[in-house]
Amino acid sequence: MGKRVVAVVFSGGYPKTEIETEMVAIHKQMVLDKIETMKQVPELAEVLLVTSHEDLIEPARQLGARVCQDNPTVSFSFGSRLYEVTREYADDAIIYTGGVAGPLLSVSDWQWVASTLLAQEVAVMVNNPVSADIVGYTPGSLLTSIQLPSRDNFLGYLLKEAGAPRIMMPNVAQVNFDIDTPTDILILSLQKNLGFRTRKALDDWGQNTERLLKAQKTFQEKGAEIFLAGRIGAPLIAYLNANFKVRLRLISEERGMKALGREDSGEVRSLLALLLKGMSIEEFFIFLAETSSAAFIDTRVLFAHWQGISAADRYYSDLGLIDKIQNKKVKQFTEATLVAGIPVILGGHSLVSGGLRLLTEPLLEQTPTIPVLPGQM
């Protein structure tokens, strides 16, 4: 038997709050749509689902996936679990993906990923050089050459540092877009060609996209000034400058803060936090409204600097649901965005990477000046 390609999809976690439960319900439908898509890829010999969600097991099996159920009594470590479920595929190529990573990737996209890996003897493929949530590698035994990471973000980087030649996936929106926050889900809801399960779950959720659409329209205004803050990479800046007649004001900071362990160790330092220390939050947004037409803020850097912000407060802040936010500083910050006089969109890393691209690409009169996956050409 020759080398095969095996896709491994992780989907787990135990939601503790109302908003987390709502998001996980949507995530589950996205996972099933992803499995259905992957099962249509001829180059994928097998699709494995690794999950803690009991209600995903039978639907995933009906779609043809092999299911590995997590044991809730065993402490979860990503790297150890990945090794455990893939060690029988030591001679094969592995595609790891988080359950909600790359939700817009098509059959032809996954076919290109699988075919590219099949053509390599030794390689690692990633969708982000530092903090990847789609990682392909060959052979599967490469995993034994690294110290197994506790989180998925660092897997691709470690394999590359261990000597595997790196292949970067094309830097396009559908590759870099991940679902980590409610804002990501709202952006996803505006997209076409979603799986029917995902579309129904989004329609049932029914959150308001009005602010998002107002912010989107500012990119059609010649000379509009757009404020960006957070983990912003050069490719996004190049894309916006190439395709829109807007001016950018930006603070780019703390890229890779999760993968490098800076968030866990409390080392995150934010320039935006320093600005808010020198003036009140309200004064900052008054100034922002005077200098910008719209703002997109990856608040996870700011919140990591402040420390101790719960996941629920982060999510409710994204949605502007101030009555549900417990942390006083987060509530004050969020309330100020709602009365700023300009649309202020809050979210995580995906907002200021693939999310902003997905939001703006429908405004373009022609194909964006960025590469596309070879499978789409």
Contacts in CASP RR format, 6 or more apart in sequence:
PFRMAT RR
TARGET T0000
AUTHOR 0000-0000-0000
METHOD contacts of the structure
MODEL  1
MGKRVVAVVFSGGYPKTEIETEMVAIHKQMVLDKIETMKQVPELAEVLLV
TSHEDLIEPARQLGARVCQDNPTVSFSFGSRLYEVTREYADDAIIYTGGV
AGPLLSVSDWQWVASTLLAQEVAVMVNNPVSADIVGYTPGSLLTSIQLPS
RDNFLGYLLKEAGAPRIMMPNVAQVNFDIDTPTDILILSLQKNLGFRTRK
ALDDWGQNTERLLKAQKTFQEKGAEIFLAGRIGAPLIAYLNANFKVRLRL
ISEERGMKALGREDSGEVRSLLALLLKGMSIEEFFIFLAETSSAAFIDTR
VLFAHWQGISAADRYYSDLGLIDKIQNKKVKQFTEATLVAGIPVILGGHS
LVSGGLRLLTEPLLEQTPTIPVLPGQM
2 91 0 8 1.000
3 91 0 8 1.000
3 92 0 8 1.000
3 93 0 8 1.000
3 118 0 8 1.000
3 138 0 8 1.000
3 139 0 8 1.000
4 45 0 8 1.000
4 46 0 8 1.000
4 89 0 8 1.000
4 92 0 8 1.000
4 93 0 8 1.000
5 43 0 8 1.000
5 44 0 8 1.000
5 45 0 8 1.000
5 92 0 8 1.000
5 93 0 8 1.000
5 94 0 8 1.000
5 95 0 8 1.000
5 114 0 8 1.000
5 117 0 8 1.000
5 118 0 8 1.000
6 44 0 8 1.000
6 45 0 8 1.000
6 46 0 8 1.000
6 47 0 8 1.000
6 48 0 8 1.000
6 86 0 8 1.000
6 89 0 8 1.000
6 92 0 8 1.000
6 93 0 8 1.000
6 94 0 8 1.000
6 95 0 8 1.000
7 38 0 8 1.000
7 41 0 8 1.000
7 44 0 8 1.000
7 46 0 8 1.000
7 47 0 8 1.000
7 48 0 8 1.000
7 94 0 8 1.000
7 95 0 8 1.000
7 97 0 8 1.000
7 110 0 8 1.000
7 114 0 8 1.000
8 48 0 8 1.000
8 50 0 8 1.000
8 82 0 8 1.000
8 85 0 8 1.000
8 86 0 8 1.000
8 94 0 8 1.000
8 95 0 8 1.000
8 96 0 8 1.000
8 97 0 8 1.000
9 31 0 8 1.000
9 34 0 8 1.000
9 35 0 8 1.000
9 38 0 8 1.000
9 47 0 8 1.000
9 48 0 8 1.000
9 49 0 8 1.000
9 50 0 8 1.000
9 65 0 8 1.000
9 97 0 8 1.000
9 98 0 8 1.000
9 99 0 8 1.000
10 50 0 8 1.000
10 51 0 8 1.000
10 78 0 8 1.000
10 81 0 8 1.000
10 82 0 8 1.000
10 96 0 8 1.000
10 97 0 8 1.000
10 98 0 8 1.000
10 99 0 8 1.000
10 152 0 8 1.000
11 27 0 8 1.000
11 28 0 8 1.000
11 31 0 8 1.000
11 49 0 8 1.000
11 50 0 8 1.000
11 51 0 8 1.000
11 52 0 8 1.000
11 53 0 8 1.000
11 56 0 8 1.000
11 98 0 8 1.000
11 99 0 8 1.000
11 100 0 8 1.000
12 50 0 8 1.000
12 51 0 8 1.000
12 52 0 8 1.000
12 53 0 8 1.000
12 70 0 8 1.000
13 24 0 8 1.000
13 52 0 8 1.000
13 53 0 8 1.000
14 52 0 8 1.000
14 72 0 8 1.000
15 21 0 8 1.000
15 23 0 8 1.000
15 24 0 8 1.000
16 312 0 8 1.000
17 311 0 8 1.000
17 312 0 8 1.000
18 312 0 8 1.000
19 182 0 8 1.000
19 312 0 8 1.000
19 315 0 8 1.000
19 316 0 8 1.000
19 319 0 8 1.000
19 324 0 8 1.000
20 311 0 8 1.000
20 312 0 8 1.000
20 315 0 8 1.000
22 205 0 8 1.000
23 182 0 8 1.000
23 185 0 8 1.000
23 315 0 8 1.000
24 53 0 8 1.000
25 201 0 8 1.000
26 185 0 8 1.000
26 198 0 8 1.000
26 201 0 8 1.000
26 202 0 8 1.000
26 205 0 8 1.000
27 99 0 8 1.000
27 100 0 8 1.000
27 179 0 8 1.000
28 53 0 8 1.000
28 55 0 8 1.000
28 56 0 8 1.000
29 197 0 8 1.000
29 198 0 8 1.000
29 200 0 8 1.000
29 201 0 8 1.000
30 99 0 8 1.000
30 100 0 8 1.000
30 103 0 8 1.000
30 179 0 8 1.000
30 197 0 8 1.000
30 198 0 8 1.000
30 201 0 8 1.000
31 49 0 8 1.000
31 51 0 8 1.000
31 56 0 8 1.000
31 60 0 8 1.000
31 99 0 8 1.000
31 100 0 8 1.000
32 56 0 8 1.000
32 59 0 8 1.000
32 60 0 8 1.000
32 63 0 8 1.000
32 197 0 8 1.000
33 103 0 8 1.000
33 194 0 8 1.000
33 195 0 8 1.000
33 196 0 8 1.000
33 197 0 8 1.000
33 198 0 8 1.000
34 97 0 8 1.000
34 99 0 8 1.000
34 102 0 8 1.000
34 103 0 8 1.000
35 47 0 8 1.000
35 49 0 8 1.000
35 60 0 8 1.000
35 63 0 8 1.000
35 64 0 8 1.000
35 65 0 8 1.000
36 63 0 8 1.000
36 195 0 8 1.000
37 105 0 8 1.000
37 106 0 8 1.000
37 107 0 8 1.000
37 110 0 8 1.000
38 44 0 8 1.000
38 47 0 8 1.000
38 110 0 8 1.000
39 47 0 8 1.000
39 63 0 8 1.000
39 64 0 8 1.000
39 65 0 8 1.000
40 107 0 8 1.000
41 107 0 8 1.000
41 110 0 8 1.000
41 111 0 8 1.000
41 114 0 8 1.000
42 111 0 8 1.000
43 111 0 8 1.000
43 114 0 8 1.000
43 115 0 8 1.000
43 118 0 8 1.000
44 95 0 8 1.000
44 110 0 8 1.000
44 114 0 8 1.000
45 92 0 8 1.000
46 66 0 8 1.000
47 64 0 8 1.000
47 65 0 8 1.000
47 66 0 8 1.000
48 65 0 8 1.000
48 66 0 8 1.000
48 67 0 8 1.000
48 68 0 8 1.000
48 85 0 8 1.000
48 86 0 8 1.000
49 56 0 8 1.000
49 60 0 8 1.000
49 65 0 8 1.000
49 66 0 8 1.000
49 67 0 8 1.000
49 68 0 8 1.000
50 68 0 8 1.000
50 70 0 8 1.000
50 81 0 8 1.000
50 82 0 8 1.000
50 85 0 8 1.000
51 57 0 8 1.000
51 60 0 8 1.000
51 67 0 8 1.000
51 68 0 8 1.000
51 69 0 8 1.000
51 70 0 8 1.000
52 69 0 8 1.000
52 70 0 8 1.000
52 72 0 8 1.000
52 76 0 8 1.000
54 69 0 8 1.000
56 67 0 8 1.000
57 67 0 8 1.000
57 69 0 8 1.000
60 67 0 8 1.000
61 67 0 8 1.000
68 85 0 8 1.000
70 76 0 8 1.000
70 81 0 8 1.000
77 148 0 8 1.000
77 150 0 8 1.000
78 148 0 8 1.000
78 149 0 8 1.000
78 150 0 8 1.000
78 151 0 8 1.000
78 152 0 8 1.000
78 155 0 8 1.000
79 143 0 8 1.000
79 148 0 8 1.000
79 149 0 8 1.000
79 150 0 8 1.000
79 152 0 8 1.000
79 155 0 8 1.000
80 148 0 8 1.000
82 96 0 8 1.000
82 143 0 8 1.000
82 148 0 8 1.000
82 152 0 8 1.000
82 155 0 8 1.000
83 143 0 8 1.000
83 144 0 8 1.000
83 148 0 8 1.000
86 94 0 8 1.000
86 140 0 8 1.000
86 143 0 8 1.000
89 140 0 8 1.000
90 139 0 8 1.000
90 140 0 8 1.000
90 141 0 8 1.000
91 139 0 8 1.000
91 140 0 8 1.000
91 141 0 8 1.000
92 138 0 8 1.000
92 139 0 8 1.000
92 140 0 8 1.000
93 114 0 8 1.000
93 117 0 8 1.000
93 118 0 8 1.000
93 120 0 8 1.000
93 136 0 8 1.000
93 137 0 8 1.000
93 138 0 8 1.000
93 139 0 8 1.000
93 140 0 8 1.000
94 136 0 8 1.000
94 137 0 8 1.000
94 138 0 8 1.000
94 140 0 8 1.000
94 143 0 8 1.000
95 110 0 8 1.000
95 113 0 8 1.000
95 114 0 8 1.000
95 117 0 8 1.000
95 134 0 8 1.000
95 135 0 8 1.000
95 136 0 8 1.000
96 134 0 8 1.000
96 135 0 8 1.000
96 136 0 8 1.000
96 137 0 8 1.000
96 152 0 8 1.000
96 155 0 8 1.000
97 133 0 8 1.000
97 134 0 8 1.000
97 135 0 8 1.000
98 133 0 8 1.000
98 134 0 8 1.000
98 152 0 8 1.000
100 178 0 8 1.000
100 179 0 8 1.000
100 180 0 8 1.000
101 127 0 8 1.000
101 133 0 8 1.000
101 134 0 8 1.000
101 178 0 8 1.000
101 179 0 8 1.000
102 127 0 8 1.000
102 133 0 8 1.000
102 134 0 8 1.000
102 174 0 8 1.000
102 175 0 8 1.000
102 177 0 8 1.000
102 178 0 8 1.000
103 177 0 8 1.000
103 179 0 8 1.000
103 188 0 8 1.000
103 194 0 8 1.000
103 198 0 8 1.000
104 173 0 8 1.000
104 174 0 8 1.000
104 177 0 8 1.000
104 188 0 8 1.000
104 191 0 8 1.000
104 193 0 8 1.000
104 194 0 8 1.000
104 358 0 8 1.000
105 174 0 8 1.000
105 175 0 8 1.000
106 174 0 8 1.000
106 193 0 8 1.000
106 376 0 8 1.000
108 373 0 8 1.000
108 375 0 8 1.000
108 376 0 8 1.000
109 174 0 8 1.000
109 175 0 8 1.000
109 373 0 8 1.000
109 375 0 8 1.000
109 376 0 8 1.000
111 375 0 8 1.000
112 373 0 8 1.000
112 374 0 8 1.000
112 375 0 8 1.000
113 125 0 8 1.000
113 134 0 8 1.000
113 136 0 8 1.000
113 169 0 8 1.000
116 125 0 8 1.000
116 167 0 8 1.000
117 123 0 8 1.000
117 125 0 8 1.000
117 136 0 8 1.000
117 137 0 8 1.000
117 138 0 8 1.000
118 138 0 8 1.000
120 138 0 8 1.000
120 165 0 8 1.000
120 167 0 8 1.000
121 138 0 8 1.000
121 139 0 8 1.000
122 138 0 8 1.000
122 139 0 8 1.000
122 142 0 8 1.000
122 164 0 8 1.000
122 165 0 8 1.000
123 137 0 8 1.000
123 138 0 8 1.000
123 164 0 8 1.000
123 165 0 8 1.000
123 166 0 8 1.000
123 167 0 8 1.000
124 135 0 8 1.000
124 136 0 8 1.000
124 137 0 8 1.000
124 142 0 8 1.000
124 156 0 8 1.000
124 159 0 8 1.000
124 160 0 8 1.000
124 164 0 8 1.000
124 165 0 8 1.000
124 166 0 8 1.000
124 167 0 8 1.000
125 134 0 8 1.000
125 135 0 8 1.000
125 136 0 8 1.000
125 137 0 8 1.000
125 166 0 8 1.000
125 167 0 8 1.000
125 168 0 8 1.000
125 169 0 8 1.000
126 132 0 8 1.000
126 134 0 8 1.000
126 135 0 8 1.000
126 136 0 8 1.000
126 156 0 8 1.000
126 157 0 8 1.000
126 160 0 8 1.000
126 166 0 8 1.000
126 167 0 8 1.000
126 168 0 8 1.000
126 169 0 8 1.000
127 133 0 8 1.000
127 134 0 8 1.000
127 135 0 8 1.000
127 168 0 8 1.000
127 169 0 8 1.000
127 175 0 8 1.000
127 176 0 8 1.000
128 176 0 8 1.000
129 157 0 8 1.000
129 166 0 8 1.000
129 168 0 8 1.000
130 153 0 8 1.000
130 157 0 8 1.000
130 255 0 8 1.000
130 256 0 8 1.000
130 259 0 8 1.000
130 260 0 8 1.000
131 153 0 8 1.000
131 154 0 8 1.000
131 157 0 8 1.000
131 255 0 8 1.000
131 256 0 8 1.000
131 258 0 8 1.000
131 259 0 8 1.000
131 349 0 8 1.000
132 152 0 8 1.000
132 153 0 8 1.000
132 155 0 8 1.000
132 156 0 8 1.000
132 157 0 8 1.000
133 152 0 8 1.000
133 153 0 8 1.000
133 178 0 8 1.000
134 169 0 8 1.000
134 175 0 8 1.000
135 152 0 8 1.000
135 155 0 8 1.000
135 156 0 8 1.000
135 159 0 8 1.000
137 143 0 8 1.000
137 156 0 8 1.000
137 159 0 8 1.000
137 164 0 8 1.000
142 159 0 8 1.000
142 162 0 8 1.000
142 164 0 8 1.000
143 159 0 8 1.000
145 159 0 8 1.000
145 162 0 8 1.000
145 163 0 8 1.000
146 158 0 8 1.000
146 159 0 8 1.000
146 161 0 8 1.000
146 162 0 8 1.000
147 158 0 8 1.000
149 155 0 8 1.000
149 158 0 8 1.000
151 258 0 8 1.000
151 259 0 8 1.000
153 256 0 8 1.000
153 258 0 8 1.000
153 259 0 8 1.000
154 259 0 8 1.000
156 166 0 8 1.000
157 259 0 8 1.000
160 166 0 8 1.000
169 175 0 8 1.000
169 373 0 8 1.000
170 370 0 8 1.000
170 371 0 8 1.000
170 372 0 8 1.000
170 373 0 8 1.000
170 374 0 8 1.000
171 235 0 8 1.000
171 370 0 8 1.000
171 371 0 8 1.000
172 357 0 8 1.000
172 370 0 8 1.000
172 371 0 8 1.000
172 372 0 8 1.000
172 373 0 8 1.000
173 354 0 8 1.000
173 355 0 8 1.000
173 357 0 8 1.000
173 358 0 8 1.000
173 361 0 8 1.000
174 358 0 8 1.000
174 373 0 8 1.000
175 373 0 8 1.000
176 350 0 8 1.000
176 353 0 8 1.000
176 354 0 8 1.000
176 355 0 8 1.000
176 357 0 8 1.000
177 184 0 8 1.000
177 187 0 8 1.000
177 188 0 8 1.000
177 350 0 8 1.000
177 353 0 8 1.000
177 354 0 8 1.000
177 355 0 8 1.000
177 357 0 8 1.000
177 358 0 8 1.000
178 184 0 8 1.000
178 349 0 8 1.000
178 350 0 8 1.000
179 185 0 8 1.000
179 188 0 8 1.000
179 350 0 8 1.000
180 348 0 8 1.000
180 349 0 8 1.000
180 350 0 8 1.000
181 314 0 8 1.000
181 315 0 8 1.000
181 318 0 8 1.000
181 347 0 8 1.000
181 348 0 8 1.000
181 350 0 8 1.000
181 351 0 8 1.000
182 207 0 8 1.000
182 315 0 8 1.000
182 318 0 8 1.000
182 319 0 8 1.000
182 347 0 8 1.000
183 212 0 8 1.000
183 318 0 8 1.000
183 319 0 8 1.000
183 345 0 8 1.000
183 346 0 8 1.000
183 347 0 8 1.000
183 348 0 8 1.000
183 350 0 8 1.000
183 351 0 8 1.000
184 347 0 8 1.000
184 348 0 8 1.000
184 350 0 8 1.000
184 351 0 8 1.000
184 355 0 8 1.000
185 202 0 8 1.000
185 205 0 8 1.000
185 207 0 8 1.000
186 207 0 8 1.000
186 209 0 8 1.000
186 212 0 8 1.000
187 212 0 8 1.000
187 350 0 8 1.000
187 351 0 8 1.000
187 355 0 8 1.000
187 358 0 8 1.000
187 359 0 8 1.000
188 194 0 8 1.000
188 198 0 8 1.000
188 202 0 8 1.000
188 358 0 8 1.000
189 202 0 8 1.000
189 205 0 8 1.000
189 207 0 8 1.000
189 209 0 8 1.000
190 209 0 8 1.000
190 212 0 8 1.000
190 213 0 8 1.000
190 358 0 8 1.000
190 359 0 8 1.000
191 358 0 8 1.000
194 202 0 8 1.000
207 319 0 8 1.000
211 343 0 8 1.000
211 344 0 8 1.000
211 345 0 8 1.000
212 343 0 8 1.000
212 345 0 8 1.000
212 359 0 8 1.000
214 294 0 8 1.000
214 343 0 8 1.000
215 294 0 8 1.000
215 295 0 8 1.000
215 296 0 8 1.000
215 343 0 8 1.000
215 344 0 8 1.000
215 345 0 8 1.000
215 359 0 8 1.000
216 359 0 8 1.000
216 360 0 8 1.000
216 363 0 8 1.000
218 224 0 8 1.000
218 226 0 8 1.000
218 246 0 8 1.000
218 293 0 8 1.000
218 294 0 8 1.000
218 343 0 8 1.000
219 226 0 8 1.000
219 244 0 8 1.000
219 246 0 8 1.000
219 360 0 8 1.000
219 363 0 8 1.000
220 363 0 8 1.000
221 246 0 8 1.000
221 293 0 8 1.000
222 245 0 8 1.000
222 246 0 8 1.000
223 245 0 8 1.000
223 246 0 8 1.000
223 247 0 8 1.000
224 246 0 8 1.000
224 247 0 8 1.000
224 293 0 8 1.000
224 294 0 8 1.000
225 246 0 8 1.000
225 247 0 8 1.000
225 248 0 8 1.000
225 249 0 8 1.000
225 291 0 8 1.000
225 292 0 8 1.000
225 293 0 8 1.000
226 240 0 8 1.000
226 246 0 8 1.000
226 247 0 8 1.000
226 248 0 8 1.000
226 249 0 8 1.000
226 292 0 8 1.000
226 293 0 8 1.000
226 294 0 8 1.000
226 295 0 8 1.000
226 296 0 8 1.000
227 248 0 8 1.000
227 249 0 8 1.000
227 250 0 8 1.000
227 288 0 8 1.000
227 291 0 8 1.000
227 292 0 8 1.000
227 294 0 8 1.000
227 295 0 8 1.000
227 296 0 8 1.000
227 297 0 8 1.000
228 236 0 8 1.000
228 248 0 8 1.000
228 249 0 8 1.000
228 250 0 8 1.000
228 251 0 8 1.000
228 252 0 8 1.000
228 295 0 8 1.000
228 296 0 8 1.000
228 297 0 8 1.000
228 352 0 8 1.000
228 356 0 8 1.000
229 250 0 8 1.000
229 251 0 8 1.000
229 253 0 8 1.000
229 272 0 8 1.000
229 295 0 8 1.000
229 296 0 8 1.000
229 297 0 8 1.000
229 298 0 8 1.000
229 301 0 8 1.000
229 302 0 8 1.000
229 352 0 8 1.000
230 251 0 8 1.000
230 252 0 8 1.000
230 253 0 8 1.000
230 254 0 8 1.000
230 272 0 8 1.000
230 297 0 8 1.000
230 298 0 8 1.000
230 300 0 8 1.000
230 301 0 8 1.000
230 349 0 8 1.000
230 352 0 8 1.000
231 252 0 8 1.000
231 253 0 8 1.000
231 254 0 8 1.000
231 255 0 8 1.000
231 256 0 8 1.000
231 257 0 8 1.000
231 298 0 8 1.000
231 300 0 8 1.000
231 301 0 8 1.000
231 348 0 8 1.000
231 349 0 8 1.000
231 352 0 8 1.000
231 353 0 8 1.000
232 250 0 8 1.000
232 251 0 8 1.000
232 252 0 8 1.000
232 255 0 8 1.000
232 298 0 8 1.000
232 352 0 8 1.000
232 353 0 8 1.000
233 252 0 8 1.000
233 255 0 8 1.000
233 352 0 8 1.000
233 353 0 8 1.000
235 370 0 8 1.000
236 352 0 8 1.000
236 353 0 8 1.000
236 354 0 8 1.000
236 356 0 8 1.000
236 357 0 8 1.000
237 248 0 8 1.000
237 250 0 8 1.000
239 357 0 8 1.000
239 368 0 8 1.000
239 369 0 8 1.000
239 370 0 8 1.000
240 246 0 8 1.000
240 248 0 8 1.000
240 356 0 8 1.000
240 360 0 8 1.000
241 248 0 8 1.000
242 368 0 8 1.000
242 369 0 8 1.000
243 360 0 8 1.000
243 364 0 8 1.000
243 368 0 8 1.000
243 369 0 8 1.000
244 360 0 8 1.000
244 363 0 8 1.000
246 293 0 8 1.000
249 291 0 8 1.000
249 292 0 8 1.000
251 271 0 8 1.000
251 272 0 8 1.000
253 269 0 8 1.000
253 270 0 8 1.000
253 271 0 8 1.000
253 272 0 8 1.000
253 301 0 8 1.000
254 262 0 8 1.000
254 268 0 8 1.000
254 269 0 8 1.000
254 270 0 8 1.000
254 301 0 8 1.000
254 304 0 8 1.000
256 262 0 8 1.000
257 263 0 8 1.000
257 268 0 8 1.000
257 300 0 8 1.000
257 301 0 8 1.000
257 304 0 8 1.000
258 264 0 8 1.000
261 267 0 8 1.000
262 268 0 8 1.000
262 304 0 8 1.000
263 304 0 8 1.000
266 304 0 8 1.000
266 307 0 8 1.000
268 301 0 8 1.000
268 304 0 8 1.000
268 305 0 8 1.000
269 305 0 8 1.000
270 301 0 8 1.000
270 302 0 8 1.000
270 304 0 8 1.000
270 305 0 8 1.000
272 297 0 8 1.000
272 301 0 8 1.000
272 302 0 8 1.000
273 302 0 8 1.000
273 305 0 8 1.000
273 306 0 8 1.000
275 284 0 8 1.000
276 284 0 8 1.000
276 302 0 8 1.000
276 333 0 8 1.000
279 287 0 8 1.000
281 332 0 8 1.000
281 333 0 8 1.000
281 336 0 8 1.000
282 336 0 8 1.000
284 336 0 8 1.000
285 336 0 8 1.000
285 337 0 8 1.000
285 339 0 8 1.000
285 340 0 8 1.000
285 344 0 8 1.000
286 340 0 8 1.000
288 295 0 8 1.000
288 340 0 8 1.000
288 342 0 8 1.000
288 344 0 8 1.000
289 340 0 8 1.000
289 341 0 8 1.000
289 342 0 8 1.000
292 342 0 8 1.000
293 342 0 8 1.000
294 342 0 8 1.000
294 343 0 8 1.000
294 344 0 8 1.000
294 345 0 8 1.000
295 337 0 8 1.000
295 340 0 8 1.000
295 342 0 8 1.000
295 343 0 8 1.000
295 344 0 8 1.000
295 345 0 8 1.000
296 345 0 8 1.000
296 351 0 8 1.000
296 352 0 8 1.000
296 356 0 8 1.000
297 337 0 8 1.000
297 344 0 8 1.000
297 345 0 8 1.000
297 346 0 8 1.000
297 347 0 8 1.000
297 351 0 8 1.000
298 347 0 8 1.000
298 348 0 8 1.000
298 349 0 8 1.000
298 351 0 8 1.000
298 352 0 8 1.000
299 314 0 8 1.000
299 317 0 8 1.000
299 318 0 8 1.000
299 333 0 8 1.000
299 346 0 8 1.000
299 347 0 8 1.000
299 348 0 8 1.000
300 314 0 8 1.000
300 347 0 8 1.000
300 348 0 8 1.000
300 349 0 8 1.000
302 333 0 8 1.000
303 309 0 8 1.000
303 314 0 8 1.000
303 330 0 8 1.000
306 329 0 8 1.000
306 330 0 8 1.000
308 327 0 8 1.000
309 327 0 8 1.000
309 330 0 8 1.000
310 326 0 8 1.000
310 327 0 8 1.000
312 324 0 8 1.000
312 326 0 8 1.000
313 325 0 8 1.000
313 326 0 8 1.000
313 327 0 8 1.000
313 330 0 8 1.000
314 330 0 8 1.000
316 322 0 8 1.000
316 324 0 8 1.000
316 325 0 8 1.000
316 334 0 8 1.000
317 325 0 8 1.000
317 330 0 8 1.000
317 333 0 8 1.000
317 334 0 8 1.000
317 346 0 8 1.000
318 346 0 8 1.000
318 347 0 8 1.000
318 348 0 8 1.000
320 334 0 8 1.000
320 337 0 8 1.000
320 338 0 8 1.000
320 346 0 8 1.000
322 331 0 8 1.000
322 334 0 8 1.000
322 335 0 8 1.000
322 338 0 8 1.000
325 331 0 8 1.000
325 334 0 8 1.000
334 346 0 8 1.000
337 344 0 8 1.000
337 346 0 8 1.000
338 344 0 8 1.000
345 351 0 8 1.000
357 368 0 8 1.000
361 368 0 8 1.000
END
